Amino acid sequence: MADVFIGYARLDRETIEKLASAIEAAGYSVWWDRQIIAGAEFSRDIERELQAARAVIIAWSRHANASPWVKDEAAVARDQAKLVPVSLDLEPPPMGFRQYQAIDFSRWKGQPGGPAVDDLLRALQARMSGIEPEPVATVASPQATRSRKYPVVAAGIVLLGLIAGLAVFRINDAPEQAPQTVNSQDPVGAAAAVDYAAVSEPRITVAPIKVRDDDAELSNLAAALGEDIASGLSRFSYLLVAAQAADGSAAEPRARYVLEGSLRRSGATLRLTTQLLDLKSGEQIWGETFDRAFDPAILLDTQDDLTDHVVSSVADPYGALMRHLCSGVAMMAPEQMTPYQTILRFFIYRQRIGAEDHLATRNALEHGVRTDPGNADIRAGLAELYTEEYKHDYNRLPDSLDRALATARRAVDMEPDNAYANFVLAEVHYFRQDLGAFRAAADRAIALNPRDSDAMAMIGIMMGYGGDWVRSVELTTRAMALNPNHPGWYRFNTFFNEYRQGNYEKALAIAQRINMPDYFADPYVRAITYAQLGRTREAEQALDEFRALWPGIDLGALKDQHLNKWMFAQPELIEQVVDGLRKAGLD
């Protein structure tokens, strides 16, 4: 067994090879080389070496931050009080690891010695001996840049942070508990216990999918499907996907949720049965059975289809997992929320949409930014709330779109591969009427996470209002198929596509399924459709509902405050909506 285990991303292999050589030259044995197939579980030898190592170096980088497997290794090291983090490129680590100060290797050129290597060797010695070393005299170089999310500081401070005590801010995924601090006198004992509240993003484990009977073909499909589901879940920046051993035992003891599944076939029918379990309470919070035709010729298509439905049903903002996590958060005051709970508050707003929820959520997210200024997810949500000030006229403050653009750009700058941040940036560009920038950011957001139905539906709506109705309907139709439990606003785009073509009966059938009684657009789309169909009494009733939600509204105000913002590229559609409202009785 080796003294030191190095966790890293495969794209950083060249740097890690030089780092391992430098450590070995100092007399330590190092285990670092691993053969991992994307999406696979921890192999037994990796887990064995990780557990046996006296110190674990985690080499954070842009690539490592996106790897669920590196995060899992870091979590094991953290919980066993043997984590020694280094930073290869000054990119911030994932939430849950930012409180651990990293040794700066961003300017290291691979030489065997130097300040960074010396600092690392002292940190390793301290970790293995338990004896606090003499403070290092060197200070941060004047040219050193501060990380956007977490500090990379002088070695003396690093060692003090590693050895003297860790004041760990815990982002709580259990809404009823407040942020906690690790006992600085006993960091090892404090970290050893399994405490779900100490986790930042909720951790979900994808268990190996079981196969009924001895079916080699299904066994291969089950393995591939499990890998795809784990990979799909990891695209959601607000989740952590924990690995699980091949025998089904949890390789990450801090995972709160486990997604289980089984495959079987009967004749030409393939059945996948799934369930999502909360390991904290023992309850099943979601389950579904998916039947598909079993045809080896289209097996990859079937695999993709099943992955789509499982991942979106569990992980997107309207999925079962997020709804479960959001329970109880809406009743909390912003100052009581952990940073992660402010993200959950944002998802609650997305599920409900209204002026009161908007104000509470904006306050929560602004509190979250003050508490955790390097969190890209919080900044993306806040940029969205600033955009909502403009597009819905909710709790509007000056320069809404300027604030939204600056905040969204900051989020993307922090995490260029954050799909939701790119989506919010696309939305800001749209409402600033920059359709070229909108389409570029929208395409990137979808490419980064093609299973986020929330982002896809909203991008689809804006695509339609921007003039591309074919692409628009394609996206919103896919979004609704990804998550059948989607909110009613997903349907606005298909509604207006039928309405603009004069297909009023089809439009009405869609409008009647929107079912958002607290959102003013729900009754007004019914009012205009009833009016165009000559159903005057029903149009007047729907218009009364609309007026109750937007007191004092008239046609001029509706155009200025709503239609011209959303449909600026569709003047004919604006006039068609105004015509319907006028026929319904709005002056």
C-alpha positions in Angstrom: 0.0 0.0 0.0 1.3 3.5 -0.9 1.8 6.4 1.5 0.1 8.9 -0.8 -2.9 8.6 -3.1 -3.4 11.2 -5.8 -6.9 11.9 -7.2 -6.9 13.7 -10.5 -8.7 14.1 -13.8 -7.3 12.1 -16.7 -6.7 15.3 -18.8 -4.2 16.4 -16.1 -2.2 13.2 -16.3 1.0 14.8 -17.6 1.2 17.2 -14.7 0.3 14.5 -12.2 3.1 12.2 -13.5 5.6 14.9 -12.8 4.1 15.6 -9.4 4.2 11.9 -8.4 7.8 11.7 -9.4 8.6 14.8 -7.2 6.9 13.2 -4.2 8.6 9.8 -4.8 12.0 11.6 -4.9 11.3 12.8 -1.4 11.0 9.2 -0.2 7.2 8.6 -0.2 5.5 5.8 -2.1 2.7 7.1 -4.4 -0.4 5.5 -5.9 -1.8 7.6 -8.7 -2.3 5.8 -12.0 -5.8 4.4 -12.6 -7.7 2.9 -15.5 -11.2 4.3 -15.4 -13.9 3.8 -18.1 -16.1 6.9 -18.1 -19.0 6.4 -15.8 -17.7 3.2 -14.2 -17.8 2.6 -10.4 -14.7 2.7 -8.2 -12.6 -0.5 -8.9 -11.7 -2.5 -5.9 -8.0 -1.6 -6.1 -8.7 2.2 -6.2 -10.9 1.9 -3.2 -8.4 -0.2 -1.4 -5.5 2.2 -2.1 -7.7 5.2 -1.2 -8.6 3.7 2.2 -5.0 2.6 3.0 -3.2 5.9 2.0 -1.9 8.0 4.9 -2.5 11.2 2.9 -4.7 11.9 -0.2 -3.7 14.7 -2.6 -6.6 15.9 -4.7 -5.4 17.9 -7.7 -8.3 20.4 -8.4 -8.6 21.8 -11.9 -11.2 22.7 -14.4 -11.3 19.1 -15.5 -11.2 17.6 -12.0 -14.1 19.9 -10.8 -16.3 18.3 -13.5 -15.4 14.7 -12.5 -17.8 12.9 -10.1 -15.1 10.4 -9.4 -12.5 13.0 -8.2 -15.2 14.5 -6.0 -15.9 11.1 -4.5 -12.2 10.6 -3.8 -12.0 14.1 -2.2 -15.0 13.3 0.0 -13.5 10.1 1.3 -10.2 11.9 2.0 -12.0 14.8 3.7 -14.1 12.5 5.9 -11.0 10.6 7.0 -9.0 13.8 7.7 -6.3 13.1 5.2 -7.1 15.5 2.4 -4.3 17.6 1.0 -5.7 19.8 -1.8 -3.6 21.4 -4.6 -4.8 23.7 -7.3 -3.4 23.2 -10.8 -5.1 26.1 -12.5 -6.7 28.4 -9.9 -10.2 27.1 -10.9 -12.4 26.9 -7.8 -13.3 23.4 -6.5 -16.9 22.2 -6.1 -19.0 23.3 -3.2 -18.2 21.3 -0.1 -14.4 21.7 -0.7 -13.9 25.4 -0.9 -13.2 25.8 2.8 -10.0 23.7 2.4 -7.2 26.0 1.3 -5.2 24.6 -1.6 -1.5 24.8 -2.4 -1.0 26.8 -5.6 0.6 24.7 -8.4 -0.8 26.9 -11.2 2.7 28.2 -12.0 4.6 25.0 -11.4 6.5 23.9 -14.4 7.2 20.3 -13.3 10.5 20.8 -11.7 11.4 18.4 -8.8 11.7 21.2 -6.3 10.5 24.7 -5.8 8.2 26.5 -3.3 5.0 24.7 -4.3 6.6 21.2 -4.0 8.3 22.2 -0.7 5.0 23.4 0.7 3.3 20.2 -0.4 6.0 18.0 1.2 5.6 19.8 4.5 1.8 19.4 4.3 2.3 15.7 3.6 4.7 15.3 6.5 2.2 17.1 8.8 -0.7 14.9 7.7 1.2 11.7 8.2 2.8 12.6 11.5 0.1 14.6 13.1 2.8 17.1 14.2 2.3 20.7 13.3 5.3 21.9 11.3 7.1 25.2 11.7 5.3 28.0 9.9 6.6 28.6 6.4 8.3 31.9 5.9 7.4 32.5 2.3 4.5 34.6 1.3 2.3 34.7 -1.7 4.0 36.2 -4.8 2.9 39.7 -5.8 1.9 38.2 -9.2 -0.3 35.5 -7.6 -3.9 35.9 -8.4 -6.7 35.2 -6.0 -9.0 32.4 -7.1 -12.5 33.5 -8.1 -14.1 31.2 -5.6 -11.6 30.1 -3.0 -8.2 31.3 -1.7 -4.9 29.9 -2.9 -2.6 31.4 -0.3 0.9 31.3 1.1 2.1 27.9 2.3 2.2 28.9 5.9 -1.5 29.7 5.9 -2.1 26.5 4.0 -0.5 24.5 6.7 -2.2 26.3 9.5 -5.5 25.7 7.7 -4.7 22.0 7.2 -3.3 21.3 10.7 -4.3 23.9 13.2 -8.0 23.4 12.6 -10.7 23.7 9.9 -13.5 26.1 10.3 -15.8 24.4 7.9 -18.9 26.1 6.6 -21.4 23.4 5.9 -24.0 23.9 3.3 -27.0 22.1 4.6 -29.1 19.8 2.5 -31.5 19.2 5.4 -33.7 22.4 5.6 -34.4 22.2 9.3 -30.8 22.5 10.4 -28.6 25.6 10.4 -25.0 25.9 9.2 -22.5 24.1 11.5 -18.8 24.4 12.3 -16.4 21.5 12.6 -14.7 21.4 16.1 -11.3 22.9 15.4 -9.9 20.9 18.3 -10.9 17.6 16.8 -11.2 17.9 13.0 -10.6 14.2 12.6 -13.3 13.1 14.9 -15.7 15.7 13.6 -15.2 14.6 10.0 -15.4 10.9 10.7 -19.2 10.8 11.4 -21.7 10.4 8.6 -23.6 13.6 8.7 -26.0 14.3 5.8 -26.2 18.0 6.9 -22.4 18.4 6.2 -22.9 17.9 2.5 -23.3 20.8 0.1 -25.0 19.6 -3.0 -27.0 16.5 -2.3 -25.1 13.4 -3.1 -26.9 10.7 -5.1 -25.5 7.3 -5.8 -26.6 5.3 -8.9 -26.7 1.7 -7.9 -25.7 -1.0 -10.4 -28.9 -1.9 -12.3 -30.0 -5.4 -11.6 -30.9 -7.9 -14.3 -33.5 -10.6 -13.9 -32.4 -14.0 -14.9 -29.1 -14.8 -16.6 -29.2 -12.6 -19.6 -25.8 -11.5 -20.9 -27.3 -9.0 -23.4 -29.4 -7.3 -20.7 -26.4 -7.3 -18.4 -24.4 -5.3 -20.9 -27.3 -2.9 -21.4 -27.7 -2.5 -17.6 -24.1 -1.6 -17.2 -24.1 1.0 -20.0 -27.4 2.4 -18.8 -26.1 2.9 -15.3 -23.1 4.7 -16.7 -25.2 7.0 -18.8 -27.6 7.8 -16.0 -24.7 8.7 -13.7 -23.2 10.8 -16.4 -26.5 12.6 -17.1 -27.1 13.4 -13.5 -23.6 14.9 -13.2 -24.5 17.5 -15.8 -26.7 19.2 -13.2 -24.2 21.5 -11.4 -26.3 21.5 -8.2 -25.9 17.7 -7.7 -23.0 15.5 -6.7 -23.0 12.0 -8.1 -21.3 9.5 -5.8 -19.8 6.3 -7.0 -20.9 2.9 -5.8 -18.9 -0.3 -5.7 -19.7 -3.1 -8.2 -21.1 -5.3 -5.5 -23.8 -2.7 -4.7 -22.3 -1.4 -1.4 -21.9 2.3 -1.2 -18.4 3.6 -2.0 -19.4 7.0 -0.7 -21.0 6.7 2.8 -22.2 10.3 2.7 -24.6 9.9 -0.2 -28.1 10.7 0.9 -30.0 9.3 -2.0 -29.7 6.1 -4.0 -31.2 5.5 -7.4 -31.9 1.8 -8.0 -33.2 0.0 -11.0 -33.8 -3.4 -12.5 -34.1 -4.7 -16.1 -36.0 -7.6 -17.5 -37.6 -8.6 -20.7 -40.6 -10.6 -21.7 -40.7 -11.5 -25.4 -40.2 -8.3 -27.3 -40.8 -6.0 -24.3 -38.1 -4.5 -22.2 -39.0 -3.2 -18.7 -36.9 -0.8 -16.6 -38.2 -0.4 -13.0 -36.6 2.5 -11.0 -36.9 3.9 -7.5 -35.2 6.8 -5.7 -34.7 6.3 -2.0 -33.8 8.8 0.7 -31.2 7.0 2.8 -31.8 9.4 5.7 -35.5 8.7 6.1 -35.7 5.4 4.4 -38.6 6.6 2.2 -39.1 6.1 -1.5 -39.5 9.5 -3.0 -39.9 8.5 -6.7 -40.4 5.4 -8.7 -41.4 4.7 -12.3 -41.7 1.7 -14.7 -40.6 2.2 -18.3 -41.7 -0.3 -21.0 -39.9 -0.2 -24.4 -39.7 -2.5 -27.4 -36.6 -4.6 -27.2 -34.9 -4.5 -30.6 -31.1 -5.0 -30.8 -31.0 -2.9 -33.9 -32.1 0.3 -32.0 -30.7 -0.6 -28.6 -28.6 2.6 -28.4 -31.7 4.7 -29.1 -33.6 2.8 -26.4 -30.7 3.4 -24.0 -30.7 7.1 -24.7 -34.5 7.4 -24.3 -34.5 5.6 -21.0 -31.6 7.8 -19.8 -33.4 10.9 -20.8 -36.6 10.0 -18.9 -34.8 8.8 -15.7 -32.4 11.7 -15.5 -34.9 14.5 -16.1 -37.6 12.9 -13.9 -35.1 12.9 -11.0 -32.7 15.8 -11.4 -34.1 18.7 -13.3 -35.6 21.7 -11.4 -39.0 20.1 -11.5 -37.8 16.6 -10.9 -38.6 14.4 -7.9 -35.2 15.0 -6.1 -35.4 18.7 -6.2 -39.0 18.8 -5.1 -38.1 16.6 -2.2 -35.1 18.8 -1.2 -37.2 22.0 -1.4 -39.6 20.8 1.2 -39.6 23.3 4.1 -37.2 25.8 2.5 -40.0 28.2 1.4 -40.8 28.9 5.1 -37.3 29.9 6.0 -36.1 33.5 6.3 -33.2 34.3 3.9 -30.8 35.0 6.7 -31.4 31.5 8.1 -30.5 29.8 4.8 -27.3 28.2 3.8 -26.0 29.0 0.4 -27.4 25.7 -1.0 -30.8 26.4 0.5 -30.9 29.7 -1.4 -30.5 27.7 -4.6 -33.4 25.5 -3.5 -35.4 28.7 -2.9 -34.8 29.6 -6.5 -36.2 26.3 -7.7 -39.3 26.9 -5.6 -39.8 30.2 -7.4 -39.4 28.5 -10.8 -42.1 26.0 -9.8 -44.6 28.7 -8.7 -43.7 32.1 -10.3 -45.3 35.1 -8.7 -44.3 38.5 -7.3 -44.3 37.5 -3.7 -42.1 34.5 -4.3 -39.9 36.6 -6.5 -39.1 39.1 -3.8 -38.4 36.4 -1.2 -36.2 34.5 -3.6 -34.3 37.6 -4.7 -33.6 38.4 -1.1 -32.4 34.8 -0.4 -30.1 34.7 -3.4 -28.6 38.1 -2.6 -27.9 36.7 0.9 -26.4 33.6 -0.7 -24.0 35.7 -2.8 -22.9 37.6 0.3 -22.4 34.3 2.1 -20.7 32.4 -0.8 -19.6 35.0 -3.4 -17.8 32.4 -5.5 -20.9 30.2 -6.1 -21.8 30.2 -9.8 -25.2 28.5 -9.3 -26.3 31.2 -6.9 -25.2 34.0 -9.2 -27.0 32.4 -12.1 -30.2 32.2 -10.1 -29.8 35.8 -9.1 -29.3 36.9 -12.7 -32.5 35.1 -13.6 -34.3 37.0 -10.8 -33.0 40.3 -12.0 -34.3 39.4 -15.5 -37.7 38.6 -14.0 -37.9 42.1 -12.7 -37.9 43.2 -16.4 -39.9 40.5 -18.1 -42.6 40.2 -15.5 -42.3 43.6 -13.8 -41.9 41.9 -10.5 -40.4 44.1 -7.7 -38.5 46.1 -10.2 -35.4 48.1 -9.3 -33.3 50.3 -11.6 -31.2 48.8 -14.4 -32.6 45.3 -14.1 -31.1 44.0 -17.4 -27.7 45.6 -16.8 -27.5 43.9 -13.4 -28.7 40.6 -14.9 -26.1 40.7 -17.6 -23.2 41.5 -15.3 -24.3 38.8 -12.9 -24.9 36.1 -15.5 -21.5 36.9 -17.2 -19.8 36.5 -13.8 -21.5 33.1 -13.3 -20.3 31.9 -16.7 -16.8 33.3 -16.1 -16.6 31.4 -12.8 -17.8 28.1 -14.4 -17.8 28.2 -18.2 -19.2 24.6 -18.4 -22.1 25.4 -16.0 -25.1 24.7 -18.3 -27.6 26.6 -16.2 -25.4 29.7 -16.1 -25.1 29.6 -19.9 -28.9 29.3 -20.1 -29.5 32.4 -17.9 -27.0 34.3 -20.0 -28.9 33.3 -23.1 -32.2 34.6 -21.5 -30.6 37.9 -20.6 -29.4 38.4 -24.1 -32.9 37.6 -25.4 -34.6 40.2 -23.3 -31.9 42.7 -24.3 -33.0 42.0 -27.8 -29.6 40.6 -28.9 -30.9 37.5 -30.8 -27.4 36.5 -32.1 -25.9 36.4 -28.7 -29.0 34.7 -27.4 -28.8 31.8 -29.9 -25.1 31.3 -29.3 -25.5 31.0 -25.5 -28.7 28.9 -25.9 -27.0 26.4 -28.1 -24.1 26.1 -25.6 -26.5 25.6 -22.7 -28.3 22.8 -24.5 -25.1 21.1 -25.5 -23.8 21.2 -22.0 -27.0 19.7 -20.5 -29.4 18.3 -23.1 -31.6 16.8 -20.3 -32.6 20.0 -18.4 -36.2 20.4 -19.4 -36.5 23.8 -17.6 -33.8 25.5 -19.6 -34.9 23.7 -22.8 -38.5 24.8 -22.5 -37.6 28.4 -21.9 -35.1 28.5 -24.7 -37.8 27.0 -26.9 -40.3 29.8 -26.0 -37.7 32.5 -26.8 -36.8 30.8 -30.0 -40.4 31.0 -31.1 -40.9 34.6 -30.1 -37.6 35.3 -31.8 -39.1 33.9 -35.1 -37.8 30.3 -35.3 -41.0 28.4 -34.7 -39.8 25.1 -36.0 -36.9 24.9 -33.6 -39.1 26.4 -30.9 -41.7 23.7 -31.1 -39.0 21.0 -31.4 -37.4 22.1 -28.1 -40.5 22.6 -26.1 -42.0 19.3 -27.2 -38.8 17.5 -26.2 -38.8 19.4 -22.8 -42.3 18.2 -22.1 -41.4 14.6 -23.1 -38.3 14.7 -20.9 -40.3 15.5 -17.8 -44.0 14.7 -17.9 -44.4 16.5 -14.5 -43.4 19.8 -16.0 -45.2 23.1 -15.0 -47.9 24.5 -17.2 -45.8 27.4 -18.7 -43.9 24.9 -20.9 -47.1 24.9 -23.1 -47.2 28.6 -23.9 -45.0 28.2 -26.9 -47.1 25.5 -28.5 -50.1 27.5 -27.6 -48.9 30.6 -29.5 -47.7 28.6 -32.4 -51.3 27.4 -33.0 -52.8 30.8 -32.1 -50.7 32.7 -34.6 -51.8 30.3 -37.3 -55.5 30.8 -36.5 -55.8 27.2 -35.2 -58.0 28.4 -32.3 -59.5 25.1 -31.3 -56.1 23.5 -31.0 -54.8 26.6 -29.1 -57.7 26.4 -26.7 -57.0 22.7 -26.0 -53.5 23.6 -25.0 -54.5 26.7 -23.0 -56.8 24.6 -20.9 -53.9 22.4 -19.8 -51.6 25.2 -18.6 -53.2 25.3 -15.2 -51.3 28.2 -13.5 -54.1 30.0 -11.6 -51.7 32.5 -10.0 -49.9 33.5 -13.2 -51.7 36.3 -15.2 -50.8 34.8 -18.6 -52.9 31.7 -17.9 -56.3 33.5 -18.0 -55.4 35.9 -20.7 -54.4 33.2 -23.2 -57.8 31.6 -22.6 -59.5 34.9 -22.9 -58.1 35.7 -26.3 -58.8 32.2 -27.6 -62.4 32.1 -26.4 -62.8 35.6 -28.0 -61.5 34.5 -31.4 -63.8 31.5 -31.3 -66.8 33.8 -30.5 -67.4 32.3 -27.1 -68.0 35.7 -25.5 -69.2 34.7 -22.1 -66.2 32.4 -21.4 -63.9 35.0 -22.8 -65.3 37.6 -20.3 -64.9 35.2 -17.4 -61.3 34.5 -18.3 -60.7 38.2 -18.7 -62.1 38.8 -15.2 -59.6 36.3 -13.8 -56.8 38.1 -15.7 -57.9 41.5 -14.3 -57.9 40.1 -10.7 -54.3 39.0 -11.1 -53.3 42.3 -12.8 -55.5 45.1 -11.4 -55.9 48.2 -13.5 -54.4 46.7 -16.6 -55.4 48.0 -20.0 -54.3 47.3 -23.6 -51.6 50.0 -23.7 -50.0 48.9 -20.5 -50.1 45.2 -21.5 -48.3 46.0 -24.7 -45.7 48.1 -23.0 -45.1 46.0 -19.9 -45.5 42.5 -21.4 -46.0 41.9 -25.1 -43.3 44.3 -26.4 -40.8 42.7 -24.0 -41.5 39.1 -24.9 -42.6 39.3 -28.5 -40.5 42.2 -29.8 -39.5 40.2 -32.9 -43.2 39.2 -33.7 -45.2 42.4 -34.2 -47.9 40.5 -36.1 -48.4 38.2 -33.2 -48.6 41.1 -30.8 -51.4 42.6 -32.8 -53.2 39.3 -33.0 -53.1 39.0 -29.2 -54.3 42.6 -28.8 -57.2 41.8 -31.2 -58.2 38.9 -29.0 -58.1 40.9 -25.8 -60.1 43.7 -27.4 -62.7 41.2 -28.5 -62.8 39.8 -24.9 -63.5 43.3 -23.6 -60.2 44.8 -22.6 -59.8 48.5 -23.5 
